[in-house]
């Protein structure tokens, strides 16, 4: 199983603000682009892929919206607006939730009031965690076995204190090359490397 976590530190947890932030400073379009490249291939979708989007610009709790490719039925279209509308729907469903609650949005999509830190701690029990880092080991020299989970961010870097807690969870730093690229581009390169290893 492959999992991807996108920590969107500037993405609002209000559905209307989320949709209004496309192309603006919060760059919420990155959620759709990362989803698209994680789950879809030409004329089909990938199996055994889970994507966790963690939206952190909030008045109360972060929202983790999870997409399970094997369980999704109707995504409503292969374009930015359709994918963002699914995220917005999840945010609407999450209204009134207290800390660390979970609700089903539709088949294959859930929303939780769960922080990035708690999410990765839970994932570390079943996955080997990998953090993108230009100074990490090359992905081409990395051996992958079992379940792999890749941690990505939007345009705001991870806080330094996060790195320490990730290291305690056994997270390995891997590099996709010398240039800093978008999270959605990272996903394409990661999939390609793992596809070649299969």
C-alpha positions in Angstrom: 0.0 0.0 0.0 1.2 3.5 -0.9 0.1 6.5 1.1 0.7 10.2 0.7 0.2 12.9 3.3 0.0 16.5 2.1 0.4 19.0 4.9 -1.4 22.1 3.6 -0.5 24.6 6.3 -2.3 27.5 4.6 -5.4 25.7 3.4 -8.6 26.9 5.1 -10.9 24.4 6.8 -13.9 26.6 5.8 -15.3 25.2 2.5 -16.1 28.6 0.9 -12.7 30.0 1.8 -11.1 26.9 0.4 -12.7 27.3 -2.9 -12.1 31.1 -3.0 -8.4 30.5 -2.3 -7.6 28.8 -5.6 -4.9 30.8 -7.3 -4.5 33.1 -4.2 -1.9 33.2 -1.5 -3.1 29.9 0.1 -2.7 28.0 -3.2 -5.4 25.5 -2.4 -5.2 24.2 -6.0 -2.2 22.1 -4.8 -4.7 19.9 -3.0 -6.4 19.0 -6.3 -3.2 18.6 -8.2 -1.7 16.3 -5.6 -4.9 14.2 -5.4 -5.0 14.0 -9.2 -1.4 12.8 -9.6 -1.7 10.4 -6.6 -4.8 8.5 -7.6 -5.3 8.8 -11.4 -3.5 7.3 -14.4 -4.5 7.5 -18.0 -8.1 6.2 -18.4 -8.1 4.7 -14.9 -7.1 5.1 -11.3 -4.4 3.5 -9.2 -5.3 0.8 -6.7 -3.8 0.5 -3.2 -3.2 4.2 -2.8 -4.4 6.4 0.1 -4.1 10.2 0.2 -4.4 12.2 3.4 -4.9 16.0 3.0 -4.2 17.8 6.2 -5.7 21.4 6.2 -4.3 23.5 9.0 -5.6 27.1 8.6 -8.5 26.8 11.1 -10.4 28.4 14.0 -10.6 25.1 15.8 -9.0 21.8 14.7 -7.0 20.7 11.6 -9.0 18.6 9.2 -7.6 15.4 7.7 -9.5 14.4 4.5 -8.6 10.9 3.4 -9.2 9.4 0.0 -9.0 5.6 -0.4 -8.6 4.8 -4.1 -9.9 1.2 -3.8 -13.2 2.4 -2.2 -14.0 5.5 -4.2 -16.9 5.2 -6.6 -17.7 8.5 -8.4 -15.2 11.3 -8.2 -17.3 13.5 -10.5 -14.6 14.4 -13.1 -10.9 14.5 -13.6 -10.3 18.2 -13.1 -9.4 20.7 -10.4 -12.9 21.9 -9.6 -14.3 18.4 -9.2 -11.6 17.3 -6.8 -11.7 20.5 -4.8 -15.5 20.2 -4.5 -14.9 16.8 -2.8 -12.6 18.4 -0.3 -15.1 21.2 0.3 -17.9 18.7 0.8 -15.7 16.9 3.4 -15.2 20.2 5.2 -18.9 20.9 5.3 -19.5 17.4 6.7 -16.9 18.1 9.4 -18.8 21.1 10.9 -19.4 20.8 14.6 -17.0 17.9 15.1 -14.9 17.8 18.3 -11.3 16.8 18.5 -10.3 13.5 16.8 -13.7 12.7 15.5 -14.3 11.0 12.2 -17.2 11.1 9.7 -17.8 9.3 6.4 -18.3 11.8 3.5 -19.0 9.3 0.8 -17.5 5.9 -0.3 -13.7 6.1 -0.1 -13.7 9.6 1.5 -13.6 10.4 5.3 -12.9 13.5 7.3 -11.3 13.6 10.7 -10.4 16.4 13.2 -6.9 15.1 13.4 -3.6 17.0 13.5 -0.7 16.2 11.2 1.3 15.0 14.2 -1.3 12.6 15.4 -1.9 11.3 11.8 1.7 10.5 11.2 2.1 8.9 14.6 -0.8 6.6 13.7 0.5 5.9 10.2 4.0 5.0 11.6 2.5 1.9 13.1 1.7 0.4 9.7 4.0 2.3 7.3 7.6 3.2 6.8 7.5 7.0 6.7 9.6 9.0 4.1 10.1 12.8 4.2 11.1 14.7 1.1 14.5 16.4 1.6 17.0 17.7 -0.9 19.8 16.5 1.4 18.2 13.0 1.9 19.3 9.8 0.2 18.4 9.5 -3.5 15.1 7.7 -4.0 16.9 5.6 -6.6 19.2 4.2 -4.0 16.4 3.5 -1.6 15.0 0.0 -1.1 11.2 -0.1 -0.6 9.4 -3.0 1.0 6.1 -3.2 2.7 3.8 -0.2 3.1 5.4 3.2 2.3 4.0 6.6 3.3 5.4 9.8 1.8 5.1 13.1 3.6 4.7 16.3 1.6 4.0 20.0 2.3 2.5 22.9 0.5 4.6 26.1 -0.1 5.2 26.5 3.6 8.0 24.3 4.9 7.7 21.9 7.8 8.5 23.5 11.2 11.9 22.5 12.5 10.4 20.9 15.6 8.4 18.6 13.3 11.6 17.0 12.0 12.6 15.9 15.4 9.3 14.1 16.1 9.4 12.6 12.6 12.9 11.2 13.3 11.6 9.6 16.5 9.0 7.8 14.4 11.8 6.3 12.2 11.1 8.6 9.2 13.7 8.4 6.5 14.7 11.5 4.4 14.8 10.9 0.7 15.6 13.2 -2.2 14.0 13.4 -5.7 16.8 15.6 -7.1 18.5 18.9 -6.6 15.5 21.2 -7.3 12.6 22.0 -5.0 9.5 20.9 -6.9 5.7 21.0 -6.2 4.2 18.3 -4.0 2.1 17.2 -7.0 5.3 16.7 -9.0 6.9 14.7 -6.2 4.0 12.3 -6.3 4.5 11.6 -10.0 8.2 10.9 -9.5 7.6 8.7 -6.5 5.0 6.6 -8.3 7.3 6.2 -11.3 10.2 5.0 -9.2 8.1 2.5 -7.3 6.4 1.3 -10.5 9.8 0.6 -12.0 10.8 -1.4 -8.9 7.7 -3.7 -9.0 
